[in-house]
Amino acid sequence: MITNKAVMIKNFVEELQWRGMIHDTMPGAEEHLMEAMRSAYVGFDPTADSLHIGNLVPIMLLAHYQRCGHKPVALVGGATGMIGDPSGKSSERNLLDESTLRHNQNAIKKQLSHFLDFESDAENAAVLVNNYDWMKDFSFLEFIRDVGKHITVNYMMAKDSVKNRISSESTDGMSFTEFTYQLVQGYDFLHLFRENNCTIQMGGSDQWGNITTGTELIRRIAQGKGFAITCPLITKSDGSKFGKSEGGNVWLDANRTSPYKFYQYWLNSTDEDAEKYIKIFTFLSETEIATIVSNHQEAPHQRGLQKRLAEEITSMVHSRADFENAEKASNILFSKTFKSDIKTLDEKTFLDVFEGVPQAEISRNDLQELDMIGALAAQTNFLSSNSEARRALKENAVAVNKEKVKEDYQLSSEDLINDKYIILNKGKKNTYIIKVI
């Protein structure tokens, strides 16, 4: 983290290039950045009180930008969030009220603080702004007079985001609200150019049209020069959408996506994806990454690349302690000290580890009288009959909290995990949970 006011300029574009994070740069942008400390901004959609891993690429853009000695500006789109960006979308979004947007803004800043330094007295300390603050008092007549007259309809119609939406067979067309989105985003760039000396806007490759509208407004209205830098849209090697799991978005908020599930998402990456992700989503150096990849190729079954990726990004987004807990939970099923280890997990992580495992509920009073036959069949229906339960017990195929038991074993409160759960196994593949209520 930056601690003093002096900053050293490093080649930001060069850093992005070896990481595979450059899609397009406007001519002159690299030279502009090497001349002096510059301000650049990225916009974030505030329609939820958490960002998700789809936002991590623009977050990392700003983080690398600050580490290269420049000043990052994170723009929360309170005004544009009330409109809806048509880029890559097939329908309009729900519009939010101001109080909800302010709440979401505060939550987003807290998450960005894991990556950006907002607090130091360094010249390139990060800044968070909300375009609602300068758009809320801008009347429609003022906007079309002072901004709209400088951009032609022909220019706006030529943008891919507009052409794709209008020509799409799966849509009823494009509202005027959405059509004007690029003007509002373009005005953001002009405003930040004037008020924050912000000369660069960054974003995904799908934002090129909106960003260049901003550079055009800067040229025509302020007689200035703005630059655009975009990064590729991240794709997965199997063609599925990056940032999605079976449960939907993978969020940065631990209450929406637990650190364990977050860790698992990265741990389950393919070799091809993990090699790409570790360059984009960590601050590891080119040399460090080359060593990690080389070691992984020598022993891919150990998944060292995925483990290091998951460690780095879980520690950044959550904390080192959350990573260690997630790692422990991931390894716990194979632990030689399972019974003691499992009891160290909090209930949420425990339930994450055993998500989808069938459960049966019994009362605390019934637990005192529950023998193994009842636990396996009569009281829980885990096994189809008492005779099947007896057979499994005689074959030494039954375990309580991973420890083998016989028919005469008596369950007790000593077996409870989180004072509530007991894990039963029949063989290696059949797992059941008793929940004591």
Secondary structure as GFF3:
##gff-version 3
##sequence-region A 1 437
A	DSSP	alpha_helix	12	18	.	.	.	ID=ss1
A	DSSP	beta_strand	24	25	.	.	.	ID=ss2
A	DSSP	alpha_helix	29	35	.	.	.	ID=ss3
A	DSSP	beta_strand	39	44	.	.	.	ID=ss4
A	DSSP	three_ten_helix	53	55	.	.	.	ID=ss5
A	DSSP	alpha_helix	56	67	.	.	.	ID=ss6
A	DSSP	beta_strand	71	76	.	.	.	ID=ss7
A	DSSP	three_ten_helix	80	82	.	.	.	ID=ss8
A	DSSP	alpha_helix	98	112	.	.	.	ID=ss9
A	DSSP	beta_strand	127	130	.	.	.	ID=ss10
A	DSSP	alpha_helix	132	135	.	.	.	ID=ss11
A	DSSP	alpha_helix	140	146	.	.	.	ID=ss12
A	DSSP	three_ten_helix	148	150	.	.	.	ID=ss13
A	DSSP	alpha_helix	153	157	.	.	.	ID=ss14
A	DSSP	alpha_helix	160	167	.	.	.	ID=ss15
A	DSSP	alpha_helix	176	179	.	.	.	ID=ss16
A	DSSP	alpha_helix	181	196	.	.	.	ID=ss17
A	DSSP	beta_strand	198	204	.	.	.	ID=ss18
A	DSSP	three_ten_helix	205	207	.	.	.	ID=ss19
A	DSSP	alpha_helix	208	221	.	.	.	ID=ss20
A	DSSP	beta_strand	227	231	.	.	.	ID=ss21
A	DSSP	beta_strand	244	245	.	.	.	ID=ss22
A	DSSP	beta_strand	248	249	.	.	.	ID=ss23
A	DSSP	alpha_helix	259	267	.	.	.	ID=ss24
A	DSSP	alpha_helix	271	280	.	.	.	ID=ss25
A	DSSP	alpha_helix	286	298	.	.	.	ID=ss26
A	DSSP	three_ten_helix	300	302	.	.	.	ID=ss27
A	DSSP	alpha_helix	304	317	.	.	.	ID=ss28
A	DSSP	alpha_helix	320	331	.	.	.	ID=ss29
A	DSSP	three_ten_helix	332	334	.	.	.	ID=ss30
A	DSSP	alpha_helix	338	342	.	.	.	ID=ss31
A	DSSP	alpha_helix	347	353	.	.	.	ID=ss32
A	DSSP	beta_strand	359	362	.	.	.	ID=ss33
A	DSSP	alpha_helix	364	367	.	.	.	ID=ss34
A	DSSP	alpha_helix	372	373	.	.	.	ID=ss35
A	DSSP	pi_helix	374	378	.	.	.	ID=ss36
A	DSSP	alpha_helix	386	394	.	.	.	ID=ss37
A	DSSP	beta_strand	398	400	.	.	.	ID=ss38
A	DSSP	beta_strand	403	404	.	.	.	ID=ss39
A	DSSP	three_ten_helix	413	415	.	.	.	ID=ss40
A	DSSP	beta_strand	421	426	.	.	.	ID=ss41
A	DSSP	beta_strand	430	436	.	.	.	ID=ss42
###
